[in-house]
C-alpha cells in the first residue's frame, strides 16, 4: 500500500468537549489522502471513547489510536512521528479545527514550490463568544519574507531576514505543514515539557529549512478562552517556558547559528517570558517563575548578553529591568498601570479590523444581490425570447399561415402582369 500524502498527528488530553469538531473538520477535507494518528495522553474524560467511535465507524481511511500515561503533548507528538508514514506531517491540536481545503492547499503549495515547510495564516476562535476573531496585529508577519502577490511562486529561508524569523512565524506547529523527510533528516523532536514544548522543535525547523512557503489565507482556527484546564496546566508547569528557550538557544549554538539569529531569538525569548509570566493565574506559580527568571533564568536565556536597545518593545524593556532587579511587586504594579492602555490599543485595532471586515462583507453581499437580480432578469428575458420564438414557429407551421400564403400568390401574380 502506498504511503499517504499527509500524516495528521493529534495529541489528545481531556479534549472531549472539542475533539469532535476537530475530527469533523479533518473528515471534511477536500484532499482525502491522509492518515490520522491520535495519541491519547492519559485522558480521564471521554476523549478515548470519542476516538474509538470514529475509528469503529470508519470515518477515516486510516485512524491509529495510541495511548500513554500523561507525559505532555511533546512526547505524544513524538510517538506520532514514530508511526507516521506520510510525505508531509500536520500537527493538529485536539481543541482546534481547520478549513476544508487546508490539506489540499498546503500540500499543493509544498509540491509546487518544493518547500520543506508551508505556513498559513490563522483565526483565533473565541470560545466564549463562539466566533472567529483576528489575532493581535503583528502576530504573524508574512510580508517580512514574501509579499502577498508572490506567495504562489516564491520561497524563502530564515537567513533572508534573520532578525525577523521567530517574531514573524511564531513557534506554533499547528499552522505549518512539514515535509517528513526534512524532520527526519535533522532528527527534530519535541522536548519532554508540558508547556512551550513546541518552541525548540518549530523554531529549529524554521532556521534549518532550505525552502519555506506561505499561504496568506486563514486556514486554522486556534481555540482560546475555553475556561478549561489549559491555564491550570500552565500554572502547574510555570517554569517550562524557561527550559524551552534555553533548549532553543543551545540548539542554535550547536548548529553554529546562534549569532546569526541572536536578535530575533532574544526578542522572541523576552516577549515569551513576559507573556508567560503575565498569563499565570496563581500567585505561587507567578512567584516561582519570576524568581526562576531573576535567579539565573534571564542569564541562561541569553537576555542579559545584548544591549537593552536590542529590544524594540518598551514594555518588554521595562519588564526586563524589573525582573533583573528582582522586584516582583514593582513588576506587577507596572503591568497593572499599563495593561489597560495596552488592552485598549489592542481592542481599538481589532475593532477597526472587524469594522473593515464587516464593511467588506456587506459590500460583497450587496454585489451578490445585484448580480442575482441581473441573472434573474436575464433568465426572464431569455424565457420571453424562447416563448416568442416558439409562438412564431407555431404560427409559421399552422394551417392558417400556409393557407394565407397561398392566397397572397394571386394578387402578387396580378401585380407582376400589370407591371409587364
C-alpha positions in Angstrom: 0.0 0.0 0.0 1.4 3.4 -1.0 2.2 6.0 1.7 -0.4 8.7 2.2 0.3 12.3 1.3 -0.1 13.5 4.9 0.2 12.1 8.4 -2.0 14.1 10.7 -0.8 13.8 14.3 -3.2 14.8 17.1 -2.1 14.8 20.8 -5.3 14.4 22.9 -5.6 15.2 26.6 -9.0 15.7 28.1 -10.3 17.3 24.9 -13.7 15.6 24.9 -15.6 18.9 24.7 -13.9 20.0 21.4 -12.4 16.8 19.9 -15.3 16.0 17.6 -15.2 19.4 16.0 -11.5 18.8 15.2 -12.2 15.4 13.7 -15.2 16.6 11.7 -13.1 19.4 10.2 -10.5 16.8 9.3 -13.0 14.4 7.8 -14.3 17.2 5.6 -11.0 17.8 3.8 -11.1 18.1 0.1 -7.8 16.1 0.0 -8.5 12.7 1.5 -5.1 11.1 1.0 -4.1 11.2 4.7 -3.7 9.1 7.8 -4.7 10.1 11.3 -2.6 9.3 14.3 -4.2 10.2 17.6 -2.2 9.9 20.9 -4.3 9.8 24.0 -2.1 11.4 26.6 -3.6 9.8 29.7 -7.1 11.5 29.4 -9.6 10.9 32.2 -12.6 12.2 30.3 -14.4 10.7 27.3 -11.7 11.6 24.7 -10.6 8.0 24.2 -14.2 6.8 23.7 -14.7 9.5 21.0 -11.6 8.4 19.2 -12.7 4.7 19.3 -16.1 5.6 17.9 -14.6 7.5 15.0 -12.3 4.6 14.3 -15.1 1.9 14.6 -17.4 4.0 12.3 -14.7 4.1 9.7 -14.8 7.9 9.3 -11.2 7.9 8.1 -9.4 5.7 5.7 -6.7 5.2 8.3 -7.0 6.1 12.0 -4.5 4.9 14.6 -5.0 5.4 18.3 -2.0 5.3 20.6 -2.2 5.6 24.4 0.3 6.7 27.0 0.3 8.0 30.6 0.2 11.8 30.8 3.6 12.8 29.5 2.6 16.0 27.7 1.9 17.0 24.1 5.5 17.0 23.1 6.1 13.3 23.8 2.7 12.5 22.4 3.7 14.1 19.1 7.0 12.3 19.1 5.1 8.9 19.4 3.0 10.0 16.4 6.2 10.8 14.4 7.5 7.3 15.0 4.3 5.9 13.5 4.0 8.4 10.6 4.4 7.3 7.0 3.1 10.3 5.1 5.2 12.5 2.8 4.1 15.5 4.9 3.2 16.0 8.6 0.4 18.2 10.0 0.2 18.6 13.8 -3.4 19.3 14.7 -4.4 20.2 18.3 -7.4 18.4 19.6 -9.3 21.5 20.5 -8.7 23.4 17.2 -10.3 22.9 13.8 -9.3 23.6 10.2 -10.8 24.8 6.9 -11.9 22.1 4.5 -9.3 22.9 1.9 -6.3 23.2 4.2 -4.6 20.0 3.3 -5.2 20.4 -0.4 -3.8 23.9 -0.5 -0.9 23.2 1.8 0.2 20.1 0.0 -0.3 21.8 -3.3 1.9 24.7 -2.3 4.6 22.4 -0.9 4.6 20.4 -4.1 4.6 23.4 -6.4 7.5 25.1 -4.7 9.3 22.0 -3.3 9.0 23.5 0.2 10.2 21.9 3.5 7.7 23.9 5.4 4.4 25.7 4.4 3.0 28.3 6.8 -0.5 29.7 6.7 -2.5 32.5 8.5 -4.9 31.7 11.3 -8.0 32.7 13.1 -8.3 32.9 16.9 -11.6 31.2 17.8 -13.1 32.9 20.8 -14.8 30.0 22.6 -16.8 32.2 24.9 -18.2 34.4 22.1 -18.5 31.5 19.7 -16.8 33.4 16.8 -13.5 33.9 15.0 -11.5 37.0 15.7 -8.3 38.5 14.4 -5.0 37.7 16.2 -3.2 40.7 17.6 -1.6 42.9 14.9 1.9 41.7 14.3 1.3 38.1 15.5 2.3 36.8 12.0 4.4 38.9 9.6 4.5 37.2 6.2 5.5 40.4 4.3 8.8 40.3 6.1 9.7 37.5 3.7 7.0 37.2 0.9 4.6 39.7 -0.4 1.0 38.5 -1.0 1.2 38.6 -4.8 4.4 36.4 -4.7 3.1 33.7 -2.4 2.4 31.1 -5.1 5.8 31.4 -6.7 8.4 32.5 -4.1 10.1 30.5 -1.4 12.5 31.9 1.3 15.0 31.0 4.0 15.3 32.3 7.5 18.6 33.9 6.6 16.8 36.2 4.1 15.7 38.3 7.1 17.5 36.8 10.2 16.2 39.4 12.7 12.6 38.6 11.9 12.3 34.8 11.7 10.8 33.9 15.1 8.7 37.0 15.5 7.3 36.6 12.0 6.1 33.0 12.2 5.7 32.1 15.9 6.6 28.7 17.4 3.3 27.1 16.7 3.5 23.7 14.9 -0.2 23.6 14.1 -0.2 26.3 11.3 2.6 24.6 9.4 3.0 21.6 7.1 6.3 19.9 7.4 8.0 17.6 4.9 8.6 14.4 6.9 11.9 13.7 5.2 13.1 17.1 6.4 12.1 16.3 10.0 13.9 13.0 9.9 17.0 14.4 8.2 17.6 16.8 11.1 16.3 14.5 13.8 13.8 17.0 15.0 11.8 16.0 18.1 9.8 17.8 20.8 11.2 18.0 24.3 9.5 16.4 27.3 7.9 19.6 28.6 4.3 20.2 29.3 4.3 23.9 28.2 6.0 25.7 25.4 7.2 22.3 24.2 6.7 23.3 20.6 9.3 26.1 20.7 12.6 24.1 20.3 11.1 21.9 17.6 9.4 24.6 15.5 12.0 27.3 15.8 14.8 24.9 15.0 12.8 23.8 11.9 12.4 27.4 10.8 16.2 28.1 10.7 17.1 24.7 9.2 14.6 24.7 6.3 16.1 25.4 2.9 12.8 26.3 1.3 9.7 27.7 3.0 6.4 29.0 1.5 3.4 30.8 2.8 -0.4 30.9 2.3 -1.9 34.2 3.3 -5.4 32.8 3.9 -6.6 31.9 7.4 -6.9 28.1 7.3 -6.6 27.1 11.0 -8.9 28.1 13.9 -7.0 28.3 17.3 -9.4 27.9 20.1 -9.0 30.3 23.0 -10.9 31.4 26.1 -12.1 27.8 26.8 -12.1 28.1 30.6 -10.6 24.6 30.6 -7.6 23.1 32.4 -5.0 24.6 30.0 -4.3 27.5 32.3 -4.1 25.1 35.3 -1.5 23.2 33.3 0.4 26.4 32.7 0.4 27.1 36.4 1.5 23.6 37.3 4.4 23.9 34.9 5.1 27.6 35.3 8.8 27.4 34.6 8.7 25.2 31.5 9.0 28.2 29.1 12.4 29.0 30.6 13.7 25.5 29.8 12.2 25.7 26.3 14.0 28.9 25.4 17.3 27.6 26.9 17.0 24.4 24.8 16.4 26.5 21.7 19.4 28.7 22.5 21.5 25.5 23.0 20.2 24.1 19.7 21.1 27.2 17.7 24.5 27.3 19.3 25.2 23.7 18.5 24.2 24.3 14.9 26.5 27.3 14.7 23.5 29.6 14.0 23.1 31.4 17.3 25.0 34.6 16.3 23.0 34.8 13.0 19.7 34.6 14.8 20.6 36.2 18.1 18.5 39.3 17.7 15.4 37.5 16.6 15.9 34.9 19.4 16.3 37.4 22.3 13.4 39.5 21.2 11.2 36.4 20.9 12.5 35.0 24.2 11.9 38.2 26.2 8.4 38.6 24.7 7.7 34.9 25.6 8.9 35.4 29.1 6.7 38.4 29.7 3.7 36.7 28.1 4.1 33.5 30.2 4.6 35.5 33.4 1.5 37.6 32.7 -0.7 34.7 31.8 -0.2 32.8 35.0 -3.2 32.8 37.3 -1.9 31.5 40.7 0.3 33.7 42.9 2.6 30.8 43.8 3.1 29.9 40.1 3.9 33.6 39.3 6.4 33.8 42.2 8.2 30.6 41.1 8.5 31.7 37.5 9.6 35.3 38.4 12.2 34.0 40.9 13.5 31.5 38.4 14.0 34.2 35.8 15.6 36.6 38.3 17.9 33.9 39.8 19.6 32.8 36.6 16.8 32.3 34.1 17.4 35.6 32.3 21.1 34.8 32.0 20.6 31.2 30.8 18.2 32.5 28.2 20.8 35.0 27.0 18.6 38.0 27.7 21.4 39.9 29.6 24.0 39.4 26.9 22.7 42.1 24.5 22.3 45.9 24.8 18.9 46.9 26.1 18.3 48.8 22.9 18.1 45.4 21.1 14.6 45.1 22.4 12.2 47.3 20.4 9.2 46.9 22.6 9.3 49.4 25.5 7.0 47.3 27.7 9.4 44.4 27.3 12.4 46.5 28.0 10.9 47.8 31.3 9.8 44.3 32.2 13.4 43.0 31.7 14.7 45.8 34.0 12.2 44.9 36.8 12.8 41.2 36.6 16.6 41.7 36.7 16.2 43.7 39.9 14.0 41.0 41.4 11.3 43.4 42.4 8.1 41.4 41.6 5.8 44.0 43.3 7.1 46.7 41.0 6.7 44.4 38.1 3.1 43.7 38.9 2.4 47.4 39.6 4.0 48.3 36.3 1.7 45.9 34.4 -1.3 46.9 36.4 -0.8 50.5 35.3 0.0 49.7 31.7 -2.4 46.8 31.0 -5.4 48.9 30.3 -3.6 51.1 27.9 -2.2 48.1 26.1 -5.6 46.3 26.1 -7.4 49.4 24.8 -4.9 49.9 22.0 -5.4 46.2 21.1 -9.2 46.4 21.3 -9.2 49.5 19.1 -7.1 47.8 16.5 -9.3 44.7 16.5 -12.4 46.8 16.3 -11.1 48.7 13.3 -10.2 45.5 11.5 -13.5 43.9 12.3 -15.4 47.0 11.1 -13.5 46.9 7.8 -14.2 43.2 7.5 -17.9 43.8 8.2 -18.0 46.6 5.6 -16.3 44.3 3.0 -18.8 41.5 3.8 -21.7 44.0 3.4 -20.3 45.2 0.1 -19.9 41.7 -1.1 -23.5 40.9 0.0 -24.9 43.9 -2.0 -22.9 43.0 -5.0 -24.1 39.4 -4.8 -27.7 40.5 -4.6 -27.3 42.9 -7.5 -25.7 40.1 -9.6 -28.5 37.7 -8.6 -31.1 40.2 -9.7 -29.4 40.7 -13.1 -29.1 37.0 -13.6 -32.9 36.7 -12.8 -33.7 39.5 -15.3 -31.5 37.8 -17.9 -33.2 34.5 -17.3 -36.6 36.1 -17.6 -35.7 37.8 -20.9 -34.3 34.5 -22.2 -37.6 32.8 -21.3 -39.7 35.5 -23.0 -37.5 35.2 -26.1 -37.8 31.4 -26.1 -41.6 31.8 -25.8 -41.8 34.3 -28.7 -39.7 32.0 -30.9 -41.9 29.1 -30.1 -45.1 31.1 -30.9 -43.6 32.3 -34.2 -42.6 28.8 -35.1 -46.1 27.6 -34.3 -47.7 30.2 -36.5 -45.4 29.6 -39.4 -46.3 25.9 -39.3 -50.0 26.4 -38.8 -52.6 25.6 -41.5 -53.8 29.2 -41.4 -50.4 30.5 -42.2 -49.9 28.1 -45.1 -53.4 28.9 -46.4 -52.8 32.7 -46.1 -49.6 32.4 -48.0 -51.3 30.7 -50.9 -54.0 33.3 -51.1 -51.4 36.0 -51.4 -49.9 34.4 -54.5 -52.9 35.6 -56.7 -52.7 39.4 -56.1 -48.9 39.2 -56.4 -49.2 37.5 -59.8 -51.6 40.2 -61.0 -49.2 42.9 -59.9 -46.4 41.3 -61.9 -48.6 41.2 -65.1 -49.7 44.8 -64.7 -46.0 45.9 -64.4 -45.2 43.9 -67.5 
